[in-house]
Amino acid sequence: MLSVSSLECRYGKVAAVRGLSLEVNKGELVSLIGANGAGKTTTLKAISGVLPPAGGRVIFEGEDITHASARRILQLGIAHCPEGRRVFPYMTVRENLEMGCFLRHDKPGIAADLKRLFERFPILDERRHQAAGTLSGGEQQMLAISRALMSRPKLVLFDEPSLGLAPNIVEKTFDIIKQIRSEGVTVVMVEQNALAALELSDRAYVMEQGSVTLSGSGRQLLDDPQVQKVYLGG
């Protein structure tokens, strides 16, 4: 479904990602783990068109999207749920959700999706007319996930979905991501909680200094001594 080969990303003269390659098959949940500054977020930005790659190729369902606009990539079915939630704070919950489907024109489908999301997250239904910036961190995360789903994506990129959330909300967030995957949406997730990420993942990639240093199934990496030592506190 998604193929990234020899990806290079730079911020000015600084190389943030170097020669990165990865594959994501349809229906998989694939995680990127690694220390801060390893290039995980940059990789997601390159895939979603937020940051133009300096080299390499990104192929999605057979189409080269390496230099496609973020708008085109969203149209093709890739939604990006960014780090820190990034809701529009002065817009209402409903307006935030409507921003997630601004490229769609199927009004009956949009209405049906809004209804389904409000049923899935009753708290968002209760607060639909409330400014998003007044929501709690967990509520904002639910809103950010829902906004991404409003585009009816084939692939969702989650960047640090558990960041800054209370433990009980973290567990609920991961349950939501599992449910999204079970509904047929492919997931790529960057997550600092390596244990939770690997337990959820079909496959995972370990990143260090902008490159992939190790890959395998979630189970294989959970059992890897080096991963246990560096990322799991083993």
SESE-207453 format. One record per residue (C-alpha): residue number from 1; residue in one letter; x, y, z. Coordinates in steps of 0.05 Angstrom, whole numbers, plus 5000, padded with zeros to 4 digits. Example, Ala and Ser with C-alpha at 12.3 -4.5 7.8 and 13.67 -1.06 7.14 Angstrom:
! residues 2
num|residu|east|north|up
1|a|5246|4910|5156
2|s|5273|4979|5143
***
This chain:
! residues 234
num|residu|east|north|up
1|m|5000|5000|5000
2|l|5055|5049|5020
3|s|5127|5044|5000
4|v|5181|5093|5023
5|s|5250|5083|4993
6|s|5315|5120|5007
7|l|5278|5179|5038
8|e|5320|5241|5052
9|c|5292|5300|5091
10|r|5327|5364|5111
11|y|5314|5426|5152
12|g|5361|5474|5118
13|k|5429|5441|5119
14|v|5410|5393|5174
15|a|5393|5322|5151
16|a|5335|5296|5194
17|v|5322|5232|5155
18|r|5375|5194|5115
19|g|5363|5137|5067
20|l|5301|5113|5102
21|s|5260|5056|5071
22|l|5197|5023|5097
23|e|5136|4985|5073
24|v|5064|4986|5098
25|n|5015|4933|5074
26|k|4940|4945|5070
27|g|4906|4933|5136
28|e|4969|4934|5178
29|l|4986|4974|5240
30|v|5059|4994|5233
31|s|5097|5033|5287
32|l|5159|5076|5285
33|i|5196|5078|5351
34|g|5259|5113|5372
35|a|5287|5169|5415
36|n|5268|5242|5408
37|g|5302|5271|5347
38|a|5306|5204|5311
39|g|5267|5230|5251
40|k|5200|5196|5264
41|t|5156|5258|5260
42|t|5195|5283|5200
43|t|5181|5217|5165
44|l|5106|5225|5175
45|k|5109|5297|5150
46|a|5144|5275|5087
47|i|5092|5220|5074
48|s|5033|5269|5084
49|g|5064|5324|5041
50|v|5075|5373|5098
51|l|5150|5371|5087
52|p|5177|5362|5016
53|p|5230|5306|5015
54|a|5300|5324|4993
55|g|5308|5255|4961
56|g|5280|5186|4954
57|r|5210|5164|4935
58|v|5143|5155|4968
59|i|5093|5110|4932
60|f|5020|5103|4954
61|e|4976|5051|4920
62|g|5021|5053|4859
63|e|5023|5129|4853
64|d|5086|5169|4864
65|i|5068|5221|4916
66|t|5139|5243|4932
67|h|5127|5314|4910
68|a|5051|5315|4913
69|s|5016|5370|4952
70|a|4987|5356|5020
71|r|4918|5368|4989
72|r|4929|5316|4935
73|i|4956|5265|4986
74|l|4894|5276|5029
75|q|4850|5266|4968
76|l|4885|5200|4955
77|g|4867|5176|5025
78|i|4924|5192|5073
79|a|4903|5231|5136
80|h|4953|5258|5186
81|c|4936|5264|5260
82|p|4994|5308|5284
83|e|5032|5310|5349
84|g|5000|5353|5403
85|r|4930|5344|5373
86|r|4931|5413|5338
87|v|4856|5426|5340
88|f|4831|5494|5318
89|p|4821|5523|5388
90|y|4772|5580|5372
91|m|4728|5538|5327
92|t|4674|5493|5355
93|v|4679|5418|5359
94|r|4632|5411|5300
95|e|4670|5462|5259
96|n|4735|5424|5272
97|l|4702|5360|5247
98|e|4677|5396|5185
99|m|4748|5419|5171
100|g|4767|5345|5167
101|c|4721|5335|5107
102|f|4731|5401|5070
103|l|4751|5363|5007
104|r|4688|5321|5007
105|h|4623|5341|4972
106|d|4578|5282|4992
107|k|4531|5317|5041
108|p|4492|5254|5060
109|g|4557|5216|5073
110|i|4586|5273|5114
111|a|4522|5276|5156
112|a|4525|5200|5167
113|d|4598|5203|5188
114|l|4585|5260|5237
115|k|4528|5220|5267
116|r|4571|5158|5274
117|l|4629|5197|5306
118|f|4582|5231|5355
119|e|4555|5162|5373
120|r|4626|5136|5383
121|f|4647|5196|5424
122|p|4585|5221|5462
123|i|4627|5274|5498
124|l|4640|5307|5431
125|d|4566|5307|5416
126|e|4553|5341|5483
127|r|4606|5393|5467
128|r|4593|5401|5393
129|h|4580|5476|5400
130|q|4638|5487|5449
131|a|4705|5518|5428
132|a|4755|5462|5418
133|g|4808|5499|5458
134|t|4766|5491|5521
135|l|4765|5415|5518
136|s|4810|5372|5562
137|g|4871|5339|5531
138|g|4836|5273|5524
139|e|4775|5305|5491
140|q|4820|5343|5443
141|q|4854|5277|5424
142|m|4786|5246|5410
143|l|4769|5307|5367
144|a|4835|5304|5329
145|i|4825|5230|5314
146|s|4753|5242|5293
147|r|4774|5300|5248
148|a|4823|5255|5212
149|l|4770|5202|5203
150|m|4722|5252|5172
151|s|4763|5249|5108
152|r|4747|5175|5103
153|p|4821|5156|5098
154|k|4852|5092|5074
155|l|4914|5105|5116
156|v|4920|5146|5180
157|l|4986|5173|5206
158|f|4985|5181|5282
159|d|5041|5222|5313
160|e|5049|5210|5388
161|p|4975|5197|5402
162|s|4987|5185|5477
163|l|5031|5247|5489
164|g|5011|5286|5550
165|l|4949|5245|5567
166|a|4929|5214|5633
167|p|4941|5138|5637
168|n|4867|5120|5633
169|i|4859|5165|5571
170|v|4922|5134|5540
171|e|4890|5065|5545
172|k|4826|5090|5514
173|t|4864|5124|5457
174|f|4900|5060|5440
175|d|4833|5023|5442
176|i|4806|5073|5392
177|i|4866|5062|5346
178|k|4856|4986|5350
179|q|4783|4995|5332
180|i|4800|5040|5272
181|r|4849|4987|5247
182|s|4796|4932|5257
183|e|4749|4972|5212
184|g|4798|4965|5154
185|v|4838|5030|5160
186|t|4913|5021|5154
187|v|4953|5055|5210
188|v|5024|5082|5216
189|m|5039|5106|5286
190|v|5097|5143|5318
191|e|5096|5131|5392
192|q|5143|5143|5450
193|n|5109|5089|5491
194|a|5148|5034|5457
195|l|5118|4977|5497
196|a|5046|4996|5479
197|a|5065|5010|5407
198|l|5099|4943|5397
199|e|5042|4905|5431
200|l|4993|4937|5381
201|s|5036|4931|5319
202|d|5037|4880|5264
203|r|5106|4906|5246
204|a|5151|4961|5271
205|y|5214|5000|5253
206|v|5266|5026|5301
207|m|5296|5093|5281
208|e|5361|5124|5304
209|q|5391|5189|5277
210|g|5345|5191|5217
211|s|5353|5120|5194
212|v|5320|5052|5206
213|t|5366|5008|5247
214|l|5320|4949|5261
215|s|5253|4923|5237
216|g|5209|4863|5249
217|s|5142|4842|5276
218|g|5118|4875|5340
219|r|5130|4809|5377
220|q|5201|4801|5349
221|l|5221|4871|5372
222|l|5190|4861|5440
223|d|5235|4800|5448
224|d|5297|4834|5420
225|p|5349|4845|5475
226|q|5373|4911|5447
227|v|5303|4939|5442
228|q|5288|4915|5512
229|k|5351|4949|5538
230|v|5343|5015|5503
231|y|5267|5025|5496
232|l|5233|4979|5545
233|g|5275|4987|5607
234|g|5297|4914|5606
***
